[in-house]
């Protein structure tokens, strides 16, 4: 009987302990803290972001106007064979095309020229002969006219002298026409000769400008075929110290782009380096891809150190507006709005004036109060704000974090897991 009473009392103690634990220990109590950030003075720059490609300011495509096999390349300023990156000066020989056919054409044109000149001289001599014949015919005809038809001059002879004079007169026109024809043949031969000479000259490919070869499209032994357009052999960048960045700007942002606008851009080849430029041209021939309209904007930049290479991908930031040395807050501070329970009672229900927004600052008693500000420009992370009540170093609320306490308290009636003692237990037992 006594053991039964002890068991009942033990159960009552356990139940009372459990009730006390759930009443006072396990009950959840939610508390919170405000996330804050300081008001700082900084330069805020509003930008339009775009991507683009670094391009040489002026490119010259060197082609071949004649067909033939590439037999050799020229030498650059360092005496090395022309290749990618070679520096050339205007007039330097950069490639040679096999000129056997062109030399044969030149010899043929020279022969045709000599033949045309000989025909011209023959036509001139024929004119002189015709003039001589005409003078003889005129004398005979004049004598025939004086004698007339008589016993001394028959009608047949009279008519013969007349015909001879008329024929000699016509021969003069024929001879003059032959001379004109011969002159035209000479001019035609001269044109053919000049063409053959020029085609032979075209077998020697020369650099048309000073620059750097950024692309070589042929190899020795390769045959180039020239048709209506010249075959491309080399691509020469005229001046790599002046580069352009061709940026693709969305139609929604093109209204914020203007000539002379400052631009910052970066390239993956030089992380952390910011390059400077300005808008030089806005191309009006827009392109559409998947219903997105984009415009090409040319950004001019100085590349005196020749750090930028052609065709690098660039990330551009067009400066739309700028405020230097202004108070700024994180954008999250302008987006956060507290529940009424977090706001000091006297500030509840107060609306900001027209054209202003509210920032919330801790009031020191677990509540917040508003500070009304005029919002300026934003750089995507920070926004400039203007208010006489806002000072540098003040902290503004950007959010709230809640923490639950009490739930982690362990029940006093839960069995405890044995804990391993610190230290080397084997050494301890052996020391006993």
C-alpha positions in Angstrom: 0.0 0.0 0.0 2.8 2.3 0.9 4.6 1.6 -2.4 1.3 2.3 -4.3 1.1 5.8 -2.6 4.8 6.5 -3.5 4.1 5.6 -7.2 1.0 7.8 -7.3 2.9 10.7 -5.8 5.8 10.2 -8.3 3.3 10.3 -11.2 1.7 13.5 -9.8 5.2 15.1 -9.6 5.9 14.2 -13.2 2.6 15.5 -14.5 3.0 18.8 -12.5 6.5 19.2 -13.9 5.4 18.6 -17.5 2.6 21.1 -17.1 5.0 23.6 -15.7 7.4 23.1 -18.6 4.8 23.5 -21.3 3.3 26.5 -19.4 6.5 28.4 -18.8 9.4 26.8 -20.8 8.1 25.5 -24.2 5.7 28.4 -24.9 6.9 30.3 -27.9 7.5 34.0 -27.6 8.3 35.8 -30.9 10.7 38.8 -30.8 12.2 40.8 -33.7 15.1 43.1 -34.6 15.4 45.7 -37.4 17.9 45.3 -40.2 19.6 48.7 -40.7 22.1 50.4 -43.0 23.9 53.7 -42.6 23.2 56.8 -44.7 26.4 57.5 -46.6 27.7 60.3 -48.8 28.6 58.9 -52.3 28.5 59.7 -56.0 25.4 58.2 -57.5 25.4 57.7 -61.3 22.3 56.6 -63.2 23.3 54.5 -66.2 22.0 52.5 -69.2 23.6 49.1 -69.4 24.4 47.5 -72.8 26.8 45.0 -74.3 29.0 45.5 -77.4 32.1 44.6 -79.2 35.5 46.4 -79.5 36.2 47.3 -83.1 39.0 49.1 -84.9 38.1 52.7 -85.8 38.9 52.1 -89.5 39.4 48.8 -91.3 40.7 48.2 -94.8 39.9 45.0 -96.6 42.8 44.3 -99.0 41.7 42.1 -102.0 43.1 40.7 -105.2 41.9 42.0 -108.6 43.4 39.2 -110.6 43.2 35.4 -110.3 46.3 33.3 -109.6 48.2 31.4 -107.0 49.8 33.0 -104.0 53.5 32.4 -104.4 54.9 34.3 -101.4 54.3 36.9 -98.7 56.2 40.1 -98.2 58.2 41.3 -95.2 57.0 43.5 -92.4 59.0 46.3 -90.7 60.9 43.8 -88.7 61.9 41.7 -91.7 59.5 38.9 -90.8 57.1 37.3 -93.2 53.7 39.0 -93.2 51.3 37.4 -90.7 48.7 38.2 -88.1 49.7 41.3 -86.1 52.4 42.4 -88.6 52.9 46.2 -88.8 53.0 47.5 -92.4 53.6 50.8 -94.0 51.7 52.1 -97.1 53.3 50.7 -100.2 54.9 47.7 -98.5 54.6 44.4 -100.5 52.5 42.0 -98.5 51.9 39.2 -101.1 52.8 38.1 -104.6 50.5 36.3 -107.1 51.9 34.1 -109.9 52.2 36.5 -112.9 52.9 34.1 -115.8 49.5 34.6 -117.4 49.6 38.4 -116.8 53.1 38.7 -118.4 51.8 36.7 -121.4 48.9 39.1 -121.7 51.2 42.0 -121.5 53.4 40.7 -124.4 50.3 40.1 -126.5 49.0 43.6 -125.8 52.4 45.1 -126.7 52.3 43.1 -130.0 48.8 44.3 -130.8 50.0 47.8 -130.1 52.8 47.6 -132.6 50.4 46.1 -135.2 48.0 49.0 -134.7 50.7 51.5 -135.1 51.9 49.9 -138.3 48.3 49.9 -139.6 48.2 53.6 -138.7 51.3 54.4 -140.7 50.0 52.4 -143.6 46.8 54.3 -143.6 48.7 57.6 -143.6 50.9 56.4 -146.5 47.8 55.4 -148.4 46.3 58.8 -147.9 49.4 60.4 -149.5 49.2 58.0 -152.4 45.5 58.9 -152.9 46.3 62.6 -152.8 48.9 62.1 -155.5 46.5 60.1 -157.7 43.9 62.9 -157.2 46.3 65.6 -158.4 47.1 63.5 -161.5 43.4 62.9 -162.2 42.7 66.6 -161.8 45.4 67.6 -164.4 44.0 65.0 -166.8 40.5 66.1 -166.3 41.4 69.8 -166.7 43.0 69.1 -170.1 40.0 67.0 -171.1 37.7 69.9 -170.3 39.7 72.4 -172.3 39.8 70.1 -175.4 36.2 69.0 -175.1 34.7 66.2 -177.2 36.3 66.6 -180.7 38.4 64.8 -183.2 41.4 65.1 -180.8 39.4 63.6 -177.8 36.7 61.1 -178.1 33.7 60.9 -176.0 34.9 57.7 -174.4 38.2 59.3 -173.4 36.5 62.4 -172.1 34.3 60.2 -169.9 37.2 58.2 -168.7 39.1 61.3 -167.4 36.0 62.4 -165.6 35.6 59.0 -163.9 39.2 58.9 -162.9 39.0 62.3 -161.2 35.8 61.4 -159.4 37.3 58.0 -158.2 40.5 59.8 -157.0 38.4 62.2 -155.1 36.5 59.4 -153.4 39.7 57.6 -152.6 40.7 60.5 -150.4 37.7 60.1 -148.2 38.3 56.3 -148.0 42.0 56.9 -147.0 41.0 59.4 -144.4 38.4 56.9 -142.9 41.2 54.3 -142.9 43.4 56.7 -140.9 40.6 57.3 -138.4 40.1 53.5 -138.1 43.8 53.0 -137.6 43.9 55.8 -134.9 41.0 54.0 -133.1 42.9 50.7 -133.3 45.9 52.4 -131.8 43.9 53.8 -128.9 42.3 50.4 -128.3 45.7 48.7 -128.3 46.9 51.4 -125.8 44.0 50.6 -123.5 44.7 46.9 -123.8 48.3 47.5 -123.0 47.5 49.6 -120.0 45.1 47.0 -118.8 47.7 44.2 -119.2 50.3 46.4 -117.4 47.9 47.1 -114.5 46.9 43.4 -114.2 50.6 42.6 -114.0 51.0 45.2 -111.3 48.0 43.7 -109.4 50.0 40.5 -109.0 52.0 42.5 -106.4 49.7 43.1 -103.4 50.8 46.2 -101.5 49.5 47.7 -98.3 47.2 50.6 -99.1 47.5 52.2 -95.7 49.7 52.2 -92.6 48.4 49.8 -90.0 48.4 46.3 -88.4 47.2 43.2 -90.1 44.6 41.7 -87.9 43.4 38.9 -90.4 45.2 36.9 -93.1 42.7 34.9 -95.1 45.0 33.1 -97.6 48.0 30.8 -97.5 51.0 30.3 -99.8 49.9 28.0 -102.7 46.3 29.0 -102.4 44.6 30.1 -105.6 42.5 33.2 -105.5 39.8 33.8 -108.1 38.7 37.3 -108.9 35.3 37.7 -110.5 32.9 40.7 -110.1 34.3 41.5 -106.6 37.9 41.4 -105.4 38.9 38.4 -103.4 39.7 39.3 -99.8 43.3 38.6 -98.7 44.1 40.7 -95.7 42.3 42.9 -93.1 44.3 45.9 -92.0 43.4 48.0 -89.0 44.5 51.5 -89.8 45.1 52.7 -86.3 44.7 50.5 -83.2 45.4 53.5 -80.9 41.8 54.6 -81.6 39.1 52.0 -81.1 35.3 52.0 -81.2 32.9 49.9 -79.2 29.7 49.0 -81.1 27.0 48.6 -78.5 23.5 47.2 -79.0 21.1 49.4 -77.2 17.4 48.4 -76.6 14.7 50.6 -78.1 13.4 51.3 -74.6 16.8 52.9 -73.6 17.8 54.6 -76.9 16.0 57.8 -75.8 18.6 58.2 -73.1 21.5 58.1 -75.5 23.0 61.3 -76.9 26.1 62.3 -78.8 29.1 63.1 -76.6 27.6 61.2 -73.6 30.2 59.8 -71.2 30.5 56.0 -71.2 32.3 53.6 -68.9 32.9 50.0 -70.1 34.8 46.9 -69.0 36.1 43.9 -70.8 36.6 40.4 -69.5 40.3 40.4 -70.6 41.1 43.1 -67.9 38.8 42.5 -64.9 38.6 45.5 -62.6 39.8 48.0 -65.2 37.3 50.6 -66.2 37.8 52.2 -69.7 36.4 55.6 -70.6 34.7 56.7 -73.9 32.0 58.8 -75.3 29.1 58.3 -77.8 30.3 59.2 -81.3 27.4 58.0 -83.5 23.9 56.6 -83.2 23.1 54.4 -86.2 19.5 54.7 -87.4 19.3 51.3 -89.1 17.7 49.3 -86.3 17.6 45.5 -86.2 14.9 43.3 -84.9 15.5 39.9 -83.3 12.7 38.0 -81.6 10.5 41.1 -81.6 13.3 43.1 -79.8 14.5 46.2 -81.6 18.0 47.3 -81.0 20.2 50.2 -82.3 23.9 50.2 -82.7 25.7 53.0 -80.9 29.4 53.7 -81.6 31.4 54.6 -78.6 34.8 56.2 -79.3 37.7 55.4 -76.9 41.4 56.1 -76.7 43.7 53.1 -76.9 47.1 54.8 -76.8 48.4 51.9 -74.7 47.0 49.4 -77.2 45.6 47.4 -74.3 42.2 46.9 -76.0 42.2 44.2 -78.7 39.8 44.0 -81.7 36.6 42.1 -81.1 36.7 41.9 -77.3 33.3 41.7 -75.7 32.4 44.8 -73.6 29.9 45.7 -70.9 29.0 49.4 -71.3 27.4 51.9 -68.9 26.1 55.0 -70.5 25.9 57.9 -68.0 22.4 59.3 -68.0 22.5 61.4 -64.8 25.0 62.0 -62.0 24.9 63.4 -58.5 28.3 63.7 -56.7 28.7 63.9 -52.9 25.0 63.3 -52.0 23.4 61.4 -49.2 22.3 58.0 -50.4 20.6 55.0 -49.0 20.2 51.4 -50.2 17.2 50.9 -52.5 15.8 48.3 -50.0 15.3 51.1 -47.4 12.9 52.9 -49.8 11.1 49.7 -50.6 10.5 48.6 -46.9 7.3 49.6 -45.2 6.5 48.6 -41.6 3.4 47.2 -40.1 1.4 49.6 -37.9 2.5 47.7 -34.7 6.2 48.5 -35.5 5.5 52.3 -35.8 5.5 54.7 -32.8 1.9 55.4 -32.0 2.1 59.2 -32.6 3.4 58.6 -36.1 0.9 56.0 -37.2 -1.3 57.0 -40.2 1.0 59.9 -41.2 1.4 60.1 -45.0 4.4 61.7 -46.7 4.0 65.0 -48.4 3.4 65.1 -52.2 6.6 64.2 -54.1 8.3 62.7 -51.1 8.9 59.2 -49.8 9.3 57.8 -46.3 12.4 56.3 -44.8 12.1 54.6 -41.4 14.7 55.0 -38.7 14.8 53.2 -35.3 13.4 55.2 -32.4 15.2 53.3 -29.7 12.2 51.6 -28.0 11.8 48.8 -30.5 9.7 51.0 -32.8 10.4 53.1 -35.9 9.6 56.6 -37.0 9.5 58.1 -40.5 11.8 60.6 -42.1 10.4 62.1 -45.3 12.8 62.6 -48.1 12.9 63.7 -51.8 14.2 60.8 -53.9 16.9 61.5 -56.5 18.5 59.2 -59.0 19.4 55.6 -58.5 22.4 53.5 -59.7 20.5 50.3 -59.2 21.8 49.6 -55.7 21.7 53.1 -54.0 19.4 56.1 -54.4 20.2 59.7 -53.6 17.9 61.3 -51.0 17.5 64.9 -49.9 16.1 65.9 -46.5 17.2 68.4 -43.8 16.3 65.7 -41.2 18.7 63.2 -42.7 22.3 63.2 -41.7 25.3 61.1 -42.7 25.8 58.1 -40.4 22.1 57.8 -39.5 20.8 54.3 -39.8 17.7 53.5 -41.8 15.7 50.3 -41.6 16.0 48.0 -44.7 14.0 45.1 -43.3 13.1 43.1 -40.2 14.3 39.7 -38.8 12.3 37.6 -36.5 13.8 35.1 -34.0 11.9 32.5 -32.0 13.0 31.8 -28.4 11.9 29.2 -25.9 11.3 26.5 -28.3 14.8 25.4 -28.0 14.6 24.8 -24.3 15.0 21.2 -23.4 12.5 19.4 -21.1 14.0 18.7 -17.7 12.4 15.3 -17.9 14.0 14.3 -21.1 16.8 11.8 -20.7 20.3 13.2 -21.1 22.6 11.8 -23.7 26.0 10.8 -22.1 28.7 13.2 -23.3 32.2 12.0 -24.0 34.7 13.6 -21.6 37.3 15.8 -23.1 40.9 14.5 -23.2 42.4 11.1 -23.9 40.2 8.6 -21.9 42.6 5.7 -22.6 45.5 7.7 -21.1 43.3 8.6 -18.2 42.3 5.0 -17.4 45.8 3.8 -17.7 47.1 6.4 -15.3 44.8 5.0 -12.5 
